[in-house]
Amino acid sequence: MRRTEADLDRVAETESIFALSNGWLGWRGNLDEGEPYGMPGSYLNGLHERHGIDYPEDGYAFPQHSDTVVSAPNAALIRLWVGDEPLDLRTGTVRHHERVLDLRAGLLERHTEWISPGGHGVRVRSTRLVSLARRPVAAVRWEVEPLDGPVQVRVCADLLANQRVPERADDPRAATVLEDPLVAEYRRADGADGVLVHRTEHSGQRVAVAVTHLVDAPDTTATDTDCAADRIRLTLSGPLHPGQRLRLVRFAGYECAPTGTPDQPATDAPDGTSGQPVAEAPDGSAEGGPGGSVQGRADRPAADVVPTPVELAGQAVTAAAEARSAGWDALVTEQRAAFAAAWTTADVVLDGDPELQQATRFALFHLLQAGRADGDRTIPAKGLTGNGYDGHVLWDTEGYVLPVLTYVAPAMARAALRWRHAHLTEARERAAELRLSGASFPWRTIGGRECSGYWPAGTAGLHLNADIADAVLRYVAATGDDGFLAGAGLELLVETARLWHGFGHWSDDGSFHLPGVTGPDEYSALVDDNVFTNLMARRNLRGAADAADAYPEQAARLGVAAAEVAGWRAAADAVHLPYDRKRGVHQQSAGFTGLPEWDFDGTDPEADYPLLLHFPYLELYRRQVVKQADLVLAMLRSPGDFTAEEKARNFAYYEARTVRDSSLSSPAQAVLAAEVGHLDLAYDHFAESVLQDLEDLGDKTGDGLHLAALAGAWIALVQGFGGMRDDRGELSFAPRLPGRLNRLAFSLLWHGQRLQVTVTPDEVRYELPDAGPETGVDLWHDGTRIRVTGGAPCVRPLPALPDPGPEPTAPPGRRPARRA
Amino acid sequence: MRRTEADLDRVAETESIFALSNGWLGWRGNLDEGEPYGMPGSYLNGLHERHGIDYPEDGYAFPQHSDTVVSAPNAALIRLWVGDEPLDLRTGTVRHHERVLDLRAGLLERHTEWISPGGHGVRVRSTRLVSLARRPVAAVRWEVEPLDGPVQVRVCADLLANQRVPERADDPRAATVLEDPLVAEYRRADGADGVLVHRTEHSGQRVAVAVTHLVDAPDTTATDTDCAADRIRLTLSGPLHPGQRLRLVRFAGYECAPTGTPDQPATDAPDGTSGQPVAEAPDGSAEGGPGGSVQGRADRPAADVVPTPVELAGQAVTAAAEARSAGWDALVTEQRAAFAAAWTTADVVLDGDPELQQATRFALFHLLQAGRADGDRTIPAKGLTGNGYDGHVLWDTEGYVLPVLTYVAPAMARAALRWRHAHLTEARERAAELRLSGASFPWRTIGGRECSGYWPAGTAGLHLNADIADAVLRYVAATGDDGFLAGAGLELLVETARLWHGFGHWSDDGSFHLPGVTGPDEYSALVDDNVFTNLMARRNLRGAADAADAYPEQAARLGVAAAEVAGWRAAADAVHLPYDRKRGVHQQSAGFTGLPEWDFDGTDPEADYPLLLHFPYLELYRRQVVKQADLVLAMLRSPGDFTAEEKARNFAYYEARTVRDSSLSSPAQAVLAAEVGHLDLAYDHFAESVLQDLEDLGDKTGDGLHLAALAGAWIALVQGFGGMRDDRGELSFAPRLPGRLNRLAFSLLWHGQRLQVTVTPDEVRYELPDAGPETGVDLWHDGTRIRVTGGAPCVRPLPALPDPGPEPTAPPGRRPARRA
């Protein structure tokens, strides 16, 4: 992935695209010298501040506080002065500038040749990594040399806290900016090295960042270190003659822990179940521990995991020092090895479309950066690539990202689900506050409490709870991790099933309804019987019932009795699905197909999108206009509830009304388009999803990447063209190869086995490349059960396509761009 | 109306109850000495400040500014020191204290005997008036005398701007408090008199207040005047011996005008119709003029109505000086005369229930204080009695207050409708912003722009537009004011009809629907086909069509063609009314009767009301729980659309689900209860409405009176027990006399004639007491057409009651208190 000086006007977008992360620590791809920037950012997963929020008209249970991500002290800053002139690519002459993100190795390389306004030329190279192998560690190797003649240089390597973040545009989706959110607690400098410790004022978190350096410079170079509350600066200055070089390797160690004194300590759990210990996984892995996850524990620290500022500083210094001892080359070698291992499972081969091949790998790279799965940790909607959505975790995680990670990095899926479990107390409290049963997870959060300030598209999106349950069920089915199911998984399933059972309503005709919720499509709100929600709730209820039956003892500890389980099953069996017989399509929600159509003739395709920035909710909600796949997503999640004919009719109906103003839309549209046989359209939807950020299709990439859309690329390929479905707890495939491709190959982990699927124009090849002949995986190919064993590829002909008929129309100007 | 020292712990409530106003200028009933207070307040109709509002998650067309009422400089403050001790009823000994509001004369009398902590006794008497005859004038006569022995007194009569207003409780219905909203522009003191001029910073308003005094005091009294930016203080000090008295009469003159430089000048109207001159009423009355209404012009001042600060000060000084020249006694005489005239039409006699007789007169008194109808001026929800709801105008005005004023003070109804018309430009702009047709009036406003910060219960309440149209039609029918109809009335009808026609949706079966609106019941939101809204929209469409046919030339100037009128009629004829055949009741909105019931068993009648402070909208919206009459109000507004059986069934069904968390609920419930024959229940609903503020039933009276509930008392009496209906442009009556009363008598103005209706246990008497035999009024008595002529009472037997069956149940604990 390469960007050059031509991309300098897209600096914020480039910073997101070049963001490095190991899932715990992230550095945006800011230029080493800090300027120009779109938005500086270095993030620790879960590090945030709480702040009060006001409403023009407040309401009961409107959240009174919100979390917003704050940058950790930035250790990636290496400023350069040539003479008296700062290196700034907006000044002087840029003779050459490129940055290359090495997707295979996880390294960001930079090469710049710059002539200062005063005529002095330098070459700057840097390589940056955020270590996949060492959670607290990031490092950068940076060097400068004269281009033509001698130069006087001054290099300032900063560790900078409370770096100014620009206010974002007037857009409801932008971030809250807090001023100086970090309070200095401790600092220490020791020669060229140093450490800063800060805490947040309200969220009860403490962060320590240590830097240590290796300097390789001419003897004429002077060194100075300055240490202030918010900045440690190492300054190297002196002349550089042709042939000479100044090289600096900086190793940074980050640590974060709760202070033990957040503003809002969690209240006691409202019922008797919360004190139950969670059954550990069979491998007995002790997760967390000292200096453990920032998340999931901040509000409820055990006494023994609250290091003092000095102790935390010591941990950060140790991490940095260990990295330095290992040396730069070792870090690079570790990084290559870690990524190589990850790519083995994750890579998807698209033979025939180099551009989208590259884009697909870019997408997967950012998913893989979720990285090491120690502790209870989740993945915010923007990952650690920017502060968009205030750094919040949304349903993107369980709805889009985990369905991929379950198959390419299942331990990370588990960590994310454990993170939800760690916040079950808050979810129970929220349900009690809402006067609902069970647990109600927050639509937006960092610290575990609801942060959504617009309840019709927040609190009312109860399907999130079923999305979490669905992710549990999928994870357990794909991994066989029964220990997880018996413990955290069961509790998540039970408490969400309780929510649905209490929320639902039995009508006179004996059917079970869920009135007054908001489904995935945010251009509708507070609807009755949203099909997606109802089907997901059904899955939730049945999954909880099955798990309770499978683990009766554990269920009993959660207070689950047989009658409760029977009630869940009865509700699940009676779930109502609104259907329009006249039109022969399902209704996204009750009455939907009778609503007025959107006035597409009066909507300017160039100027009026996204509609939410040009039309009031009053108009959006009451019309048949769909922001993002909703009924179509229901057909992906619950394919067995729709006949092939219904799928085709439903797809065509909703395709004509879906404007895709959300990056969450294309993946499901791609999958269903492929299923009903519109392969070109499916490919175009896939392209939109995978190019979401690389082409900044939503104009929001500068705030951070859309991880759900990137995950959607995999979903489009594997579930769309691979035809993979997993709703029945088994794998099934019905591959189709789009005309643009000669070959599509991908892998999935299934109960620890890597299943390789290769689709070519004539056949489908299933293999277990890492297994011996004694190992086998049962799956379905085009409706037929087959068993794939190690050592012997199982080859089947490519299934015949259904006759799809004419391609459905999209709203004017809203068909995804056609791939030539 | 009397309150004594026993009521000092209800000081804020008393201030609202004792508020004096002439509709343009209002003084809360604060104690003369200022302390203790619940909330100080002196208001000019329309005087407000604009301020920015923030949203946690902003949305398209969410208002970015709101108006909030600000107090005008307070000229009612007369502080007293006895020795060094300030008169404060919380200190010393209150030997006697009472205040009496003379409802007949419009005077607030006060008599206090107080012994200071140091043992010095004084008697203080005061009388206060806000002149109905002289719009800019308020006055107070105040005197102090020693009780037992000589005292040293210091009297400070203040004119005080930017008086501190306490922050209100954490309740979404409380007011925004701005600090020091008035900017001093000019001041002048001249002997004991003075004037202050201030302006608002953002709303572009200027206010001048002048005070002049008559002092009657012993020669030993020293006089001093101090004049600062925000305060003019006249100080009188000296000894008072037994038999001596210090008397001060203060005359205050208020003027207000636009500055010509508001922050947000109105943009050009989006279409060609806005520049059209409005046809004047046939009487050619020139409304407004120099120093004219604060409202309706603030944003669009003509050059010739922008007085300078000095000019405005001069107007205020003149008003005060003229009042002083007339003298205190003349002011009192004028006041008595003005109220006497108003009472002639307005009084309602309840023979048999002295308490509610008094309460009814209290309610009518506050409606009559709307007073002089010069200029374009409306009535905020709290009148000029407090800052609740930020001083906003809500649909309370057209929905509750104007249906009364139309019959007892029609000129004021006209002024309020002209005020709407004066803000038609903003309503057109708002509709364009919302991408709707015609005009969309603001749910909450002072200056004319939408100020609602929660759109599901604000912008979505489109019925407000039909309420305005309905008020136009009712006003014209009752007065025959064809000049108004041909001008402002037609334009209001046309633009609101355009809104409905554009907003509505034709379904396949040829019916016309209004999806996605919020009706009167705010415990439902964003519903389809709210019956109230649909019926009101139908009336709006037909009314506009009729008016356009009647005034084709004027309609043509508004761009109305025959096809448009035909479209309105077609839509009106096809309006859909959802009906539940199984239950035999109308659905408040589509699907309502299929929603889950409210869990009244799980709701604590003592602790859980109002529900909105204890349950989330998520729960309220999706259940069959009704905050306030909605379908029942529809049956009042549009009685011909329901059979008697439907009314009875509907009433019983909704009575059981209506919790009356809004003071707007009882009036309609009283009316329908009376119509279907449950007279005791009707009487209890009437009592709740009329006692809303006197007994502070909603715990919000301290913020100001609920004018709609007070108007609702008249509605309950005249439309409930009088059985008056006016939906067909004619008057009809079907009286019922509740068991508590021996006689009910009320008057209505109909085309300028006062119609007196007297209901006794056996008969109904219709009279035109002011008319000769040549004058007659046609009306309907119990379904029979009769003509009442001057000089000859028309007497009919009291109609027989239908057999009402058992009384409908109310939600547990929510039946209105039974009157013994």
Interface residues (C-beta under 8 A of the other chain):
Chain A: I53 D54 Y55 P56 E57 D58 G59 Y60 A61 P63 S66 D170 P172 E433 L434 R435 L436 S452 G453 Y454 W455 P456 A457 G458 T459 A460 H505 S507 D508 H513 P515 G516 V517 A525 L526 D528 K582 A590 G591 G594 L595 P596 L612 L613 H614 F615 P616 Y617 L618 E619 Y621 R622 R623
Chain B: I53 D54 Y55 P56 E57 D58 G59 Y60 A61 P63 S66 D170 P172 E433 L434 R435 L436 S452 G453 Y454 W455 P456 A457 G458 T459 A460 H505 S507 D508 H513 P515 G516 V517 A525 L526 D528 K582 A590 G591 G594 L595 P596 L612 L613 H614 F615 P616 Y617 L618 E619 Y621 R622 R623
